[in-house]
Amino acid sequence: MGWKPCYHVALISLFFLFMGCAMQTKTTKQGSDLLQKKFLKTTIVKTVEMNYLLYLPQDFEKESKKWPLMIFLHGAGERGNDLELVKRHGPPKLVEQGRQFPFILVAPQCPLDRWWNVEELDAWLDVLLNELPVDRSRIYLTGLSMGGFGTWFWAILRPDRFAAIAPICGWGNPLEAAKLKDIPVWVFHGARDPVIPLQRSQEMVEALEKAGAEVKFTIYPEAGHDSWSQTYDNPELYHWFLKHQKK
């Protein structure tokens, strides 16, 4: 009877030895064998809705030609679904007052509680270019405050689209400014701006200069955040835009 306990002990020892080997086999398996390589390709369809103002030059119907296009991006205070708000500032305000321009003007409206989405703007522009007789070598972009932000970032995303840009009291990413080295840029900012510090435009201008870009910088010594009124009232801005054409 004395040999049976030894037999059970031997079986138990063999069992744990087997389990230990199995566990060791699992833990020593190569990490690369645990990661499966997969590939995904899909199509995402996005619906873009955009309210916008459209201005056509006086001789638009008479002249069969391609027209320059100016895009104006408003600031945060004009967001919503009431296009009357977009007429408060910039070129739309001037048109409302009777000013005429020798180019097509479009001014989209950003929805409430959102920021400019440059991918949506880009899709909207694609539709406009299919509907309007636009000279694609003469597309100009400008905006104020939040629209200055939109101007910087849209141009950085699609530098191939614009012949010239004019961001006013906006901000951008200096690390990406070199992407604009082939686009003429005119930057405006108030030295006493309490909302968006002058430094934000200075950083972009310095980065552009370092990249060898053609950049102008206008600082209004006494202006606060509203550096756009005197900018858009100045005919020289529009003359400067119209001088430029993408090669």
TIROKOL-671213 format. One record per residue (C-alpha): x, z, y. Coordinates in steps of 0.2 Angstrom, whole numbers, plus 5000, padded with zeros to 4 digits. Layout:
// TIROKOL-671213
<r X="X" Z="Z" Y="Y"/>
...
END
This chain:
// TIROKOL-671213
<r X="5000" Z="5000" Y="5000"/>
<r X="5015" Z="5003" Y="5012"/>
<r X="5019" Z="4984" Y="5014"/>
<r X="5002" Z="4979" Y="5022"/>
<r X="5005" Z="4987" Y="5039"/>
<r X="5021" Z="4978" Y="5041"/>
<r X="5012" Z="4961" Y="5037"/>
<r X="5000" Z="4964" Y="5051"/>
<r X="5014" Z="4968" Y="5063"/>
<r X="5023" Z="4952" Y="5058"/>
<r X="5007" Z="4942" Y="5061"/>
<r X="5004" Z="4950" Y="5078"/>
<r X="5022" Z="4947" Y="5083"/>
<r X="5020" Z="4929" Y="5078"/>
<r X="5004" Z="4927" Y="5088"/>
<r X="5012" Z="4933" Y="5104"/>
<r X="5027" Z="4923" Y="5101"/>
<r X="5016" Z="4907" Y="5099"/>
<r X="5006" Z="4912" Y="5115"/>
<r X="5023" Z="4915" Y="5125"/>
<r X="5029" Z="4898" Y="5120"/>
<r X="5013" Z="4890" Y="5125"/>
<r X="5013" Z="4899" Y="5142"/>
<r X="5031" Z="4894" Y="5144"/>
<r X="5027" Z="4876" Y="5141"/>
<r X="5013" Z="4876" Y="5154"/>
<r X="5024" Z="4884" Y="5168"/>
<r X="5039" Z="4873" Y="5165"/>
<r X="5029" Z="4857" Y="5167"/>
<r X="5036" Z="4847" Y="5181"/>
<r X="5027" Z="4848" Y="5198"/>
<r X="5026" Z="4830" Y="5200"/>
<r X="5016" Z="4828" Y="5184"/>
<r X="5003" Z="4839" Y="5192"/>
<r X="5000" Z="4828" Y="5207"/>
<r X="4990" Z="4813" Y="5204"/>
<r X="4992" Z="4798" Y="5216"/>
<r X="4976" Z="4791" Y="5222"/>
<r X="4971" Z="4778" Y="5235"/>
<r X="4955" Z="4776" Y="5246"/>
<r X="4949" Z="4761" Y="5256"/>
<r X="4932" Z="4762" Y="5264"/>
<r X="4923" Z="4755" Y="5279"/>
<r X="4916" Z="4767" Y="5292"/>
<r X="4902" Z="4760" Y="5304"/>
<r X="4900" Z="4769" Y="5320"/>
<r X="4886" Z="4767" Y="5332"/>
<r X="4891" Z="4767" Y="5351"/>
<r X="4878" Z="4769" Y="5365"/>
<r X="4883" Z="4767" Y="5383"/>
<r X="4874" Z="4768" Y="5399"/>
<r X="4883" Z="4758" Y="5413"/>
<r X="4882" Z="4750" Y="5430"/>
<r X="4885" Z="4732" Y="5432"/>
<r X="4890" Z="4723" Y="5448"/>
<r X="4892" Z="4704" Y="5448"/>
<r X="4900" Z="4695" Y="5463"/>
<r X="4890" Z="4686" Y="5476"/>
<r X="4895" Z="4669" Y="5470"/>
<r X="4894" Z="4673" Y="5451"/>
<r X="4879" Z="4661" Y="5448"/>
<r X="4886" Z="4647" Y="5458"/>
<r X="4904" Z="4647" Y="5451"/>
<r X="4907" Z="4643" Y="5433"/>
<r X="4924" Z="4652" Y="5430"/>
<r X="4932" Z="4667" Y="5423"/>
<r X="4931" Z="4682" Y="5434"/>
<r X="4942" Z="4698" Y="5435"/>
<r X="4935" Z="4714" Y="5428"/>
<r X="4937" Z="4731" Y="5435"/>
<r X="4932" Z="4746" Y="5425"/>
<r X="4928" Z="4763" Y="5434"/>
<r X="4928" Z="4779" Y="5425"/>
<r X="4919" Z="4793" Y="5434"/>
<r X="4923" Z="4812" Y="5434"/>
<r X="4915" Z="4827" Y="5425"/>
<r X="4902" Z="4830" Y="5438"/>
<r X="4893" Z="4813" Y="5434"/>
<r X="4891" Z="4815" Y="5416"/>
<r X="4873" Z="4814" Y="5409"/>
<r X="4860" Z="4800" Y="5407"/>
<r X="4856" Z="4797" Y="5425"/>
<r X="4866" Z="4782" Y="5431"/>
<r X="4862" Z="4787" Y="5449"/>
<r X="4875" Z="4800" Y="5447"/>
<r X="4888" Z="4787" Y="5444"/>
<r X="4885" Z="4780" Y="5462"/>
<r X="4892" Z="4796" Y="5470"/>
<r X="4910" Z="4790" Y="5471"/>
<r X="4922" Z="4776" Y="5469"/>
<r X="4918" Z="4757" Y="5469"/>
<r X="4899" Z="4760" Y="5463"/>
<r X="4897" Z="4770" Y="5479"/>
<r X="4904" Z="4756" Y="5490"/>
<r X="4893" Z="4743" Y="5481"/>
<r X="4878" Z="4754" Y="5485"/>
<r X="4883" Z="4754" Y="5503"/>
<r X="4884" Z="4735" Y="5503"/>
<r X="4902" Z="4732" Y="5500"/>
<r X="4906" Z="4716" Y="5490"/>
<r X="4920" Z="4713" Y="5478"/>
<r X="4927" Z="4697" Y="5471"/>
<r X="4927" Z="4704" Y="5453"/>
<r X="4915" Z="4710" Y="5440"/>
<r X="4913" Z="4729" Y="5441"/>
<r X="4907" Z="4740" Y="5427"/>
<r X="4905" Z="4759" Y="5427"/>
<r X="4900" Z="4767" Y="5411"/>
<r X="4893" Z="4785" Y="5410"/>
<r X="4899" Z="4798" Y="5399"/>
<r X="4886" Z="4809" Y="5390"/>
<r X="4884" Z="4827" Y="5395"/>
<r X="4896" Z="4840" Y="5388"/>
<r X="4908" Z="4827" Y="5382"/>
<r X="4924" Z="4819" Y="5387"/>
<r X="4928" Z="4800" Y="5388"/>
<r X="4930" Z="4794" Y="5370"/>
<r X="4943" Z="4779" Y="5372"/>
<r X="4938" Z="4772" Y="5355"/>
<r X="4920" Z="4771" Y="5360"/>
<r X="4925" Z="4763" Y="5377"/>
<r X="4936" Z="4751" Y="5368"/>
<r X="4921" Z="4745" Y="5357"/>
<r X="4910" Z="4744" Y="5372"/>
<r X="4923" Z="4733" Y="5381"/>
<r X="4923" Z="4721" Y="5366"/>
<r X="4904" Z="4719" Y="5368"/>
<r X="4906" Z="4716" Y="5387"/>
<r X="4920" Z="4703" Y="5384"/>
<r X="4908" Z="4693" Y="5373"/>
<r X="4894" Z="4694" Y="5385"/>
<r X="4902" Z="4691" Y="5402"/>
<r X="4914" Z="4677" Y="5408"/>
<r X="4929" Z="4688" Y="5410"/>
<r X="4947" Z="4683" Y="5413"/>
<r X="4955" Z="4693" Y="5400"/>
<r X="4972" Z="4692" Y="5408"/>
<r X="4964" Z="4701" Y="5423"/>
<r X="4956" Z="4717" Y="5417"/>
<r X="4959" Z="4732" Y="5428"/>
<r X="4956" Z="4751" Y="5425"/>
<r X="4954" Z="4765" Y="5437"/>
<r X="4945" Z="4782" Y="5437"/>
<r X="4945" Z="4799" Y="5445"/>
<r X="4948" Z="4817" Y="5438"/>
<r X="4941" Z="4816" Y="5421"/>
<r X="4940" Z="4797" Y="5423"/>
<r X="4959" Z="4798" Y="5428"/>
<r X="4962" Z="4806" Y="5411"/>
<r X="4952" Z="4792" Y="5403"/>
<r X="4962" Z="4779" Y="5412"/>
<r X="4978" Z="4786" Y="5406"/>
<r X="4973" Z="4788" Y="5388"/>
<r X="4963" Z="4772" Y="5386"/>
<r X="4978" Z="4762" Y="5393"/>
<r X="4990" Z="4771" Y="5382"/>
<r X="4979" Z="4768" Y="5367"/>
<r X="4977" Z="4749" Y="5371"/>
<r X="4991" Z="4744" Y="5383"/>
<r X="4988" Z="4726" Y="5378"/>
<r X="4971" Z="4725" Y="5387"/>
<r X="4974" Z="4730" Y="5405"/>
<r X="4983" Z="4720" Y="5419"/>
<r X="4985" Z="4736" Y="5430"/>
<r X="4978" Z="4754" Y="5431"/>
<r X="4975" Z="4766" Y="5445"/>
<r X="4972" Z="4784" Y="5439"/>
<r X="4967" Z="4796" Y="5452"/>
<r X="4970" Z="4815" Y="5451"/>
<r X="4970" Z="4814" Y="5432"/>
<r X="4982" Z="4819" Y="5418"/>
<r X="4990" Z="4811" Y="5403"/>
<r X="5003" Z="4814" Y="5390"/>
<r X="5021" Z="4811" Y="5396"/>
<r X="5027" Z="4809" Y="5379"/>
<r X="5017" Z="4793" Y="5377"/>
<r X="5019" Z="4786" Y="5394"/>
<r X="5032" Z="4773" Y="5389"/>
<r X="5018" Z="4764" Y="5380"/>
<r X="5013" Z="4759" Y="5398"/>
<r X="5030" Z="4752" Y="5403"/>
<r X="5024" Z="4734" Y="5405"/>
<r X="5008" Z="4739" Y="5415"/>
<r X="5009" Z="4741" Y="5434"/>
<r X="5002" Z="4758" Y="5438"/>
<r X="4997" Z="4766" Y="5455"/>
<r X="4995" Z="4785" Y="5454"/>
<r X="4985" Z="4795" Y="5467"/>
<r X="4984" Z="4814" Y="5469"/>
<r X="4981" Z="4827" Y="5482"/>
<r X="4995" Z="4839" Y="5485"/>
<r X="4983" Z="4854" Y="5487"/>
<r X="4972" Z="4850" Y="5472"/>
<r X="4966" Z="4867" Y="5464"/>
<r X="4958" Z="4859" Y="5449"/>
<r X="4971" Z="4847" Y="5442"/>
<r X="4988" Z="4852" Y="5449"/>
<r X="4999" Z="4838" Y="5457"/>
<r X="5012" Z="4842" Y="5443"/>
<r X="5001" Z="4833" Y="5430"/>
<r X="5003" Z="4816" Y="5439"/>
<r X="5021" Z="4819" Y="5444"/>
<r X="5025" Z="4822" Y="5425"/>
<r X="5017" Z="4805" Y="5421"/>
<r X="5026" Z="4796" Y="5435"/>
<r X="5043" Z="4803" Y="5430"/>
<r X="5040" Z="4798" Y="5412"/>
<r X="5035" Z="4780" Y="5418"/>
<r X="5050" Z="4779" Y="5429"/>
<r X="5062" Z="4784" Y="5415"/>
<r X="5054" Z="4770" Y="5404"/>
<r X="5057" Z="4757" Y="5418"/>
<r X="5039" Z="4754" Y="5422"/>
<r X="5032" Z="4747" Y="5438"/>
<r X="5024" Z="4763" Y="5446"/>
<r X="5018" Z="4768" Y="5463"/>
<r X="5014" Z="4786" Y="5468"/>
<r X="5003" Z="4791" Y="5483"/>
<r X="5002" Z="4809" Y="5487"/>
<r X="4990" Z="4815" Y="5500"/>
<r X="4998" Z="4830" Y="5508"/>
<r X="4982" Z="4838" Y="5514"/>
<r X="4970" Z="4833" Y="5501"/>
<r X="4963" Z="4844" Y="5488"/>
<r X="4954" Z="4838" Y="5472"/>
<r X="4945" Z="4824" Y="5482"/>
<r X="4959" Z="4812" Y="5483"/>
<r X="4948" Z="4798" Y="5478"/>
<r X="4938" Z="4795" Y="5493"/>
<r X="4952" Z="4788" Y="5504"/>
<r X="4959" Z="4779" Y="5489"/>
<r X="4944" Z="4769" Y="5485"/>
<r X="4940" Z="4766" Y="5504"/>
<r X="4957" Z="4758" Y="5506"/>
<r X="4956" Z="4739" Y="5504"/>
<r X="4974" Z="4738" Y="5499"/>
<r X="4970" Z="4746" Y="5482"/>
<r X="4959" Z="4731" Y="5477"/>
<r X="4972" Z="4718" Y="5484"/>
<r X="4985" Z="4727" Y="5473"/>
<r X="4974" Z="4725" Y="5458"/>
<r X="4971" Z="4707" Y="5460"/>
<r X="4989" Z="4703" Y="5462"/>
<r X="4992" Z="4707" Y="5444"/>
<r X="4989" Z="4697" Y="5429"/>
<r X="4994" Z="4699" Y="5411"/>
<r X="5006" Z="4686" Y="5405"/>
END
